[in-house]
């Protein structure tokens, strides 16, 4: 969901490359002969357990659908109270929910109740948008994330107070000014799918959660799956494992902050149910063949189509995928349509700059294809150790330089002080303007400070240490110059 945060982490992480390069070793996928299902499942158990340990992930669940069967649906780790996580343990699936919302829209389109190319405003004649372009945003624009809206003009995570119901969300369209003309630019924006959820309610006459339960979950046998409107409701289900974020390799329990998620990210499901969901993607049970083809296609402006990122290459064939993130939960899903193979992983830890969650899917796919998933020393554990080492070295060096300033008073001039100050304020500026930098890199995705902290706490701590050392040195140098 938020490749923006990965980009920031990687950008800052470049500073660490000289320290961690020696840890890296190349990996190769070697062909292996797997004899039977039991062997494959044992390899899956070993691989997931080892990779979770290498990234300090406390709990996860894996679902695999293969051909016409649920091939694998298991849990890993335990909850904070000691309960073992299994295939029926519920996890928030975050933005994997968007493909469900898109399906609901397409079901109603199949019934002739929704025209995908009709303006959204045509279903809500009471809208009084100040920006006339809002009236030209189509249902397909919302599905493809090309509505012209983004977080800068229509806040999502940073909105305060957060919405309490879908009925409130159309208010934003009355006052917003679009960032782009509809259909001219792709911009991932959660509220696009809130409007779609409201449309489902408006057209079907059902509450959105009730519609999903009766028209999607029940027909597919997803009896453990349900939809919520706010992250606050995660606390109401004691069966959901406590979420975590990672700090210097330590997994820290943390409640998910309040966020309105009905439509784009509100579904709670299990490994067992997600396997059934993936089976339905190539079984023909969801939609007519024509609409199912549209459902799995890329959009006109980007690979993002209708709740899926669509791909196609010579080796893998057609794929649909999506990732999902809360600050204390993570999910990954890839379905290889031509191979009739689907893989979903659910985690009780959130996005982290040093954890490559998508690598879990790649490794599992390799095992399913009879190959060795390989391993890399560039994992969360080793990178966090490197960050801890860098932070300590930076602190010691900073203190040393601060003390040395007192013995080199004569070498400090006003010119040198000005030049050194310019260089020293760069880390301070990066730290202060990190949310703005994140929004710029992410093409409009605005991330709150809490999200930045849970995603890259060790990098932020290192930046804070560098900034404090630099400020202290600037002040000390200025004081010495005045005395001289």
Secondary structure by P-SEA (a helix, b strand, c coil): ccaaaaaaaaaaaccccccccccbbbbbbbbbbbccaaaaaaaaaaaaaaaaaaaccccbbbbbbcccccccccccccccccccccccccccccccaaaaaaaaaaaaaaacccccccccccccccccccccccccccaaaaaacccccccccccccccccccccccccccccccccccccccccccccaaaaaaaaaaaaaaacccaaaaaaccccccccccccccccccccccccccccccccccccbbbbbccccccccccccccccaaaaaaaaaaccccccccaaaaaaaaccccccccccccccccccccccccccccccccbbbbbbbcccccbbbbbbbccccccccccaaaaaaaaaaaaccccccccccaaaaaaaaaaaaaaaaaaaaaaaaacccccccccaaaaaaaaaaaaaaaaaaaaaaaaaaaaaccccccaaaaaaacaaaaaaaaaaaaaaaaaaaaaaaaaaac
